[in-house]
Amino acid sequence: MAEKSVEKRKAKRFPINLPVQISVVGGKRVARVTKTSNISSGGVCFPSAKEVKIGGKIEFSITLADGAIPVQIHCFGRVLRIEDSADCNSEMPYQVTATIERYKFVRP
């Protein structure tokens, strides 16, 4: 008999594609731009062209742009998981899941 998987997420994830700029990975400055695959109040998932270290610190900015003035949220977190998604996207072969441990709104 197959075992049932137990959902461990504390917050509901929403499949929303928002612009995200990755600025720090594992303590190193980077400049990567992508879009979220999904997001929740405690974390985010996005495709990545490069592999990142699980447990490493990450900083990223998510842009919310529904009106005339976009809002940017600068987030600080840690990489929880990385999955191989090369079958789906050869340019972005990884799916990175990271926490949002703290954040601040940034003026445009």
Residue, then its C-alpha position, 0 to 999 in steps of 0.5 A: m500500500a502506498e504511503k500518503s504524503v503529508e503536506k508540510r507547508k504552513a501557508k497556501r501557495f498561489p501560482i502567480n508569475l511576478p518579476v523577481q530579481i535575485s541579488v544575493v545567493g550564499g553571501k555572494r552578489v549576483a544579478r539574476v532576473t526571473k519570475t516566480s512560479n508560486i508564492s506564499s506568505g512564507g516562501v517563494c518558488f522560481p526557476s533558475a539557470k544556476e544551481v544554488k546551495i540548500g540552506g544558503k542565504i538569499e536576497f531577492s526583490i519581488t515587483l508588484a505592478d497592478g497600478a501606475i506605481p509598482v511596489q517592490i518588496h525586498c526579501f531575505g530568506r534561505v534556500l529550502r529546496i532545489e529541484d531539477s526541471a531540465d525536462c520542462n525548461s532547458e534555459m532554467p533547469y532548476q526550481v528553487t524554493a526559498t523562505i521569506e524570513r523577513y521583508k521590507f517595502v522599497r520605494p520606487 
